[in-house]
Amino acid sequence: MEQDYVQQLKEIRDELTRFMMTYKFGLREMDTKLTILKEEFQHFHDYNPIEHIKSRIKSPESILQKAHRKNIEMSLDSIKENIRDIVGIRIVCSFNTDIYKISDMIQKQKDITLIECKDYIKNPKPNGYKSLHLVLAIPVFMSDREEQVYVEVQIRTVAMDFWASLEHKIYYKYNKSIPNHLELELTNAATAANELDLKMERLYKEVAYIKKQEASDHDNYLEIDEGNLQIPKHFLDSFLKKK
């Protein structure tokens, strides 16, 4: 009898270990995809829109607590289907438009399936929270089978991430119930963060336009004597035609 009990415990332990390892491998797969994108931007594009990436896996205790709060059946199959943020990845971008570019790049990868999208940028939460939330399914190939692992990806700007981080600390301090005047201040701060995002993106576009114009103007001149003399190319072309 005791031997059967020990064997059952061993089977439960192995099952839990395999369950958590599958999510660990799923996170590794997703991290690899994002690292490739980030390095490609660094080497082959004008700028890298990805400021930084954070990732985490919920602990078994945290998973069970969430299952209990949501009245989810205490089985691994039920937990897998109903708790889709066991793996969480946060991508922090430079500008608003980068969020949707990166989202499109991720979703276009053939082995990734979009399960759910919540756009809190176009439809912010009442407190001002903004972020793009994607629930993705990514395949993990084990020795004897293929597992589809859910990964929650949050994409936001630096300003959105700064606001959300401080908002979380404030709510945690007040145990998720804060005075009305502080809630109003947080909402106003979210508005200010959004205005900063829009202003910085506008400034970036203006600088990019100026650089493009300067490059175009430079192409219209021919440098003589190691750059000490610049002659308009249209003048040189006209001169050569006359000869």
Secondary structure as a PSIPRED ss2 file (coil, helix, strand):
# PSIPRED VFORMAT (PSIPRED V4.0)

   1 M C   1.000  0.000  0.000
   2 E H   0.000  1.000  0.000
   3 Q H   0.000  1.000  0.000
   4 D H   0.000  1.000  0.000
   5 Y H   0.000  1.000  0.000
   6 V H   0.000  1.000  0.000
   7 Q H   0.000  1.000  0.000
   8 Q H   0.000  1.000  0.000
   9 L H   0.000  1.000  0.000
  10 K H   0.000  1.000  0.000
  11 E H   0.000  1.000  0.000
  12 I H   0.000  1.000  0.000
  13 R H   0.000  1.000  0.000
  14 D H   0.000  1.000  0.000
  15 E H   0.000  1.000  0.000
  16 L H   0.000  1.000  0.000
  17 T H   0.000  1.000  0.000
  18 R H   0.000  1.000  0.000
  19 F H   0.000  1.000  0.000
  20 M H   0.000  1.000  0.000
  21 M H   0.000  1.000  0.000
  22 T H   0.000  1.000  0.000
  23 Y H   0.000  1.000  0.000
  24 K H   0.000  1.000  0.000
  25 F H   0.000  1.000  0.000
  26 G H   0.000  1.000  0.000
  27 L H   0.000  1.000  0.000
  28 R H   0.000  1.000  0.000
  29 E H   0.000  1.000  0.000
  30 M H   0.000  1.000  0.000
  31 D H   0.000  1.000  0.000
  32 T H   0.000  1.000  0.000
  33 K H   0.000  1.000  0.000
  34 L H   0.000  1.000  0.000
  35 T H   0.000  1.000  0.000
  36 I H   0.000  1.000  0.000
  37 L H   0.000  1.000  0.000
  38 K H   0.000  1.000  0.000
  39 E H   0.000  1.000  0.000
  40 E H   0.000  1.000  0.000
  41 F H   0.000  1.000  0.000
  42 Q H   0.000  1.000  0.000
  43 H H   0.000  1.000  0.000
  44 F H   0.000  1.000  0.000
  45 H C   1.000  0.000  0.000
  46 D C   1.000  0.000  0.000
  47 Y C   1.000  0.000  0.000
  48 N C   1.000  0.000  0.000
  49 P C   1.000  0.000  0.000
  50 I E   0.000  0.000  1.000
  51 E E   0.000  0.000  1.000
  52 H E   0.000  0.000  1.000
  53 I E   0.000  0.000  1.000
  54 K E   0.000  0.000  1.000
  55 S E   0.000  0.000  1.000
  56 R E   0.000  0.000  1.000
  57 I E   0.000  0.000  1.000
  58 K C   1.000  0.000  0.000
  59 S C   1.000  0.000  0.000
  60 P H   0.000  1.000  0.000
  61 E H   0.000  1.000  0.000
  62 S H   0.000  1.000  0.000
  63 I H   0.000  1.000  0.000
  64 L H   0.000  1.000  0.000
  65 Q H   0.000  1.000  0.000
  66 K H   0.000  1.000  0.000
  67 A H   0.000  1.000  0.000
  68 H H   0.000  1.000  0.000
  69 R H   0.000  1.000  0.000
  70 K C   1.000  0.000  0.000
  71 N C   1.000  0.000  0.000
  72 I C   1.000  0.000  0.000
  73 E C   1.000  0.000  0.000
  74 M C   1.000  0.000  0.000
  75 S C   1.000  0.000  0.000
  76 L H   0.000  1.000  0.000
  77 D H   0.000  1.000  0.000
  78 S H   0.000  1.000  0.000
  79 I H   0.000  1.000  0.000
  80 K H   0.000  1.000  0.000
  81 E H   0.000  1.000  0.000
  82 N H   0.000  1.000  0.000
  83 I C   1.000  0.000  0.000
  84 R C   1.000  0.000  0.000
  85 D C   1.000  0.000  0.000
  86 I C   1.000  0.000  0.000
  87 V E   0.000  0.000  1.000
  88 G E   0.000  0.000  1.000
  89 I E   0.000  0.000  1.000
  90 R E   0.000  0.000  1.000
  91 I E   0.000  0.000  1.000
  92 V E   0.000  0.000  1.000
  93 C E   0.000  0.000  1.000
  94 S C   1.000  0.000  0.000
  95 F C   1.000  0.000  0.000
  96 N H   0.000  1.000  0.000
  97 T H   0.000  1.000  0.000
  98 D H   0.000  1.000  0.000
  99 I H   0.000  1.000  0.000
 100 Y H   0.000  1.000  0.000
 101 K H   0.000  1.000  0.000
 102 I H   0.000  1.000  0.000
 103 S H   0.000  1.000  0.000
 104 D H   0.000  1.000  0.000
 105 M H   0.000  1.000  0.000
 106 I H   0.000  1.000  0.000
 107 Q H   0.000  1.000  0.000
 108 K C   1.000  0.000  0.000
 109 Q C   1.000  0.000  0.000
 110 K C   1.000  0.000  0.000
 111 D C   1.000  0.000  0.000
 112 I C   1.000  0.000  0.000
 113 T E   0.000  0.000  1.000
 114 L E   0.000  0.000  1.000
 115 I E   0.000  0.000  1.000
 116 E E   0.000  0.000  1.000
 117 C E   0.000  0.000  1.000
 118 K E   0.000  0.000  1.000
 119 D E   0.000  0.000  1.000
 120 Y C   1.000  0.000  0.000
 121 I C   1.000  0.000  0.000
 122 K C   1.000  0.000  0.000
 123 N C   1.000  0.000  0.000
 124 P C   1.000  0.000  0.000
 125 K C   1.000  0.000  0.000
 126 P C   1.000  0.000  0.000
 127 N C   1.000  0.000  0.000
 128 G C   1.000  0.000  0.000
 129 Y C   1.000  0.000  0.000
 130 K C   1.000  0.000  0.000
 131 S C   1.000  0.000  0.000
 132 L E   0.000  0.000  1.000
 133 H E   0.000  0.000  1.000
 134 L E   0.000  0.000  1.000
 135 V E   0.000  0.000  1.000
 136 L E   0.000  0.000  1.000
 137 A E   0.000  0.000  1.000
 138 I E   0.000  0.000  1.000
 139 P E   0.000  0.000  1.000
 140 V E   0.000  0.000  1.000
 141 F E   0.000  0.000  1.000
 142 M C   1.000  0.000  0.000
 143 S C   1.000  0.000  0.000
 144 D C   1.000  0.000  0.000
 145 R C   1.000  0.000  0.000
 146 E E   0.000  0.000  1.000
 147 E E   0.000  0.000  1.000
 148 Q E   0.000  0.000  1.000
 149 V E   0.000  0.000  1.000
 150 Y E   0.000  0.000  1.000
 151 V E   0.000  0.000  1.000
 152 E E   0.000  0.000  1.000
 153 V E   0.000  0.000  1.000
 154 Q E   0.000  0.000  1.000
 155 I E   0.000  0.000  1.000
 156 R E   0.000  0.000  1.000
 157 T E   0.000  0.000  1.000
 158 V H   0.000  1.000  0.000
 159 A H   0.000  1.000  0.000
 160 M H   0.000  1.000  0.000
 161 D H   0.000  1.000  0.000
 162 F H   0.000  1.000  0.000
 163 W H   0.000  1.000  0.000
 164 A H   0.000  1.000  0.000
 165 S H   0.000  1.000  0.000
 166 L H   0.000  1.000  0.000
 167 E H   0.000  1.000  0.000
 168 H H   0.000  1.000  0.000
 169 K H   0.000  1.000  0.000
 170 I H   0.000  1.000  0.000
 171 Y H   0.000  1.000  0.000
 172 Y H   0.000  1.000  0.000
 173 K H   0.000  1.000  0.000
 174 Y C   1.000  0.000  0.000
 175 N C   1.000  0.000  0.000
 176 K C   1.000  0.000  0.000
 177 S C   1.000  0.000  0.000
 178 I C   1.000  0.000  0.000
 179 P C   1.000  0.000  0.000
 180 N H   0.000  1.000  0.000
 181 H H   0.000  1.000  0.000
 182 L H   0.000  1.000  0.000
 183 E H   0.000  1.000  0.000
 184 L H   0.000  1.000  0.000
 185 E H   0.000  1.000  0.000
 186 L H   0.000  1.000  0.000
 187 T H   0.000  1.000  0.000
 188 N H   0.000  1.000  0.000
 189 A H   0.000  1.000  0.000
 190 A H   0.000  1.000  0.000
 191 T H   0.000  1.000  0.000
 192 A H   0.000  1.000  0.000
 193 A H   0.000  1.000  0.000
 194 N H   0.000  1.000  0.000
 195 E H   0.000  1.000  0.000
 196 L H   0.000  1.000  0.000
 197 D H   0.000  1.000  0.000
 198 L H   0.000  1.000  0.000
 199 K H   0.000  1.000  0.000
 200 M H   0.000  1.000  0.000
 201 E H   0.000  1.000  0.000
 202 R H   0.000  1.000  0.000
 203 L H   0.000  1.000  0.000
 204 Y H   0.000  1.000  0.000
 205 K H   0.000  1.000  0.000
 206 E H   0.000  1.000  0.000
 207 V H   0.000  1.000  0.000
 208 A H   0.000  1.000  0.000
 209 Y H   0.000  1.000  0.000
 210 I H   0.000  1.000  0.000
 211 K H   0.000  1.000  0.000
 212 K H   0.000  1.000  0.000
 213 Q H   0.000  1.000  0.000
 214 E H   0.000  1.000  0.000
 215 A H   0.000  1.000  0.000
 216 S H   0.000  1.000  0.000
 217 D H   0.000  1.000  0.000
 218 H H   0.000  1.000  0.000
 219 D H   0.000  1.000  0.000
 220 N C   1.000  0.000  0.000
 221 Y E   0.000  0.000  1.000
 222 L E   0.000  0.000  1.000
 223 E E   0.000  0.000  1.000
 224 I E   0.000  0.000  1.000
 225 D C   1.000  0.000  0.000
 226 E C   1.000  0.000  0.000
 227 G C   1.000  0.000  0.000
 228 N C   1.000  0.000  0.000
 229 L E   0.000  0.000  1.000
 230 Q E   0.000  0.000  1.000
 231 I E   0.000  0.000  1.000
 232 P E   0.000  0.000  1.000
 233 K H   0.000  1.000  0.000
 234 H H   0.000  1.000  0.000
 235 F H   0.000  1.000  0.000
 236 L H   0.000  1.000  0.000
 237 D H   0.000  1.000  0.000
 238 S H   0.000  1.000  0.000
 239 F H   0.000  1.000  0.000
 240 L H   0.000  1.000  0.000
 241 K H   0.000  1.000  0.000
 242 K H   0.000  1.000  0.000
 243 K C   1.000  0.000  0.000
